[in-house]
Amino acid sequence: MPLRLPRTSFTFLAGILLAGCAANPVTERVPGAAEVDGVLLTGEPSWFGLGGHVWDASECEEREKDISVFSRENCWFTGFEREVNKSDFEAWIKEQQARAAACGDSFWPYYASWPYERFVIPVEQAFPRIPGHFPVEGAGVRLSLQIQTTDDPGVLLFNLLLTSEQFNLWREAEHRWTNLVPFLFAFYADGSAVPTPAPEASFPKFGGVQYKVDLVPKGDQKTWSLKVSRRSIERLLAGAKAHTLSVVAAFSQWQFEVSTNRFGIGASNLLFSNKKGLAPEPEEAPVVLIRSNVVQIPWSGQEEVKKEKPWWKTDLAKWAPFAKPPIPETVEDAKEEMEETPIKVVEGESVGKAGQPGRFYLLSLAFLNHADYGNFNLMLMDQNPLYHAMGLFCLAQFDPPFGAQELKRDLSCKDVLTCSIGGVSQRLTVGQFACVPPSVFWTL
């Protein structure tokens, strides 16, 4: 019988605040460094989402059972809207255009020309430079984190406990784009902040209708036991060596999105995020922004890790039985289909009212299933922008570091594509398409 080691729980006990103390155990040392829950943390953190998005919030419970991976983009929670007069609104538009231009991007200029009946701008949720700069408790809401090893050396168990003592706690959901879990995570390798390993994207997404879903009843608590891919954490570290990994989680009721900057605004189409109907009712918790305790775990990065099945093989098995026409079995057949039946719209996994995959996405599974640098590079050299986009997409998934280099080379490409981001069609240049972060790629 094989030897089975007991599961080990690593919890930084000084940081668990279950005794009702709402104080912030933070001690400033030097600029950019602070002692948080007795742990010295240095540098501004990036915040990573876990598990991606679901089409509908009702899918969360089932999807939470899967092994989840961390995104490679810096994210933050979206803000609430504030009504202003027309002149203040126009001034805000100009400010966003200037900020976007500084990043070599554009800020959807048609925002400024729409005949709005109300002029609203977002109230930004402050981006903490150090995790200790926001509280461990808000309106009676607390979050604790514990991390355990499992029998599988490639999987860690993230246990989160969310308690609401005074109010019914809710969270925001969004048709087509609901975050799998309402938490973000920051990592510190031997006390130094782990930065975003991939280039930060500046591409806005088109979401759907926002609505509230119940999360924790008043006086109750909710737990999550999330199986987390150890390899996805190693990808965040990007080769950096560490003996100890410090982890802290953050919670807010609002959705989080890829952040184009460190000002607390995600890359969302902020004016489409009409949250007027989401204002908390008297019996509901106000909007809170809290953090968990800091957890420390030993880390070597050298454990034997089972090789994960690429996501495209999982999706190929998922969609192949239902795809009409069938997904091509060979690269040659996929190429032939693209030549004989040109794709008119670049669509992805979740498009249309029913959240079905588009043909571009299904064909990408065929190419990725027989992944080959030669094929992808030939696509990049093709004059047809759709072939070009397919090559960019496949390289970004198959080899992210190499794909990121290719994406950078194409930022100035002006060839135009019609894309469906979350089901809403829009015209993009190949350069704009190359700015789309991987998490958006998957749900084009």
ABEGO torsion letter per residue (X at the ends): XBBBBBBBBBBBAAABBAAGBABBBBBBABBGBBBBGGBBBBEBBBBBBBGEBBABAAAAAAAAABBBBBBABBBBBBBBBBBBBAAAAAAAAAAAAAAAAAAGBBBGAAAAABBBABBBBBBBBBBBABAAABBABBGGBBBBBBBBBBABAABBBBBBBBBBAABBBBBBBBBGABBABABBBBBBBGGBBBBBABBBBABBBBBBBBBBBBABBBGBBBBBBBBBBAAAAAAAAGGBBBABBBBBBBBBABBBBBBABAAGBBABBAAABBAAAABBBAABBBBBBBBBBBBBBBBAGABBBBBBBBAAAAAAAAAAAABOBBBBABAAAAAAAAAABBBABBBBABBEAAGBBBAAAAAAAAAAAABBAAAAAAAAABABAAAAAAAAAAAAAABAAAAAAAAAAAAABABBBBBBBGGBBBBBBAAAAAABBAAAAAAX
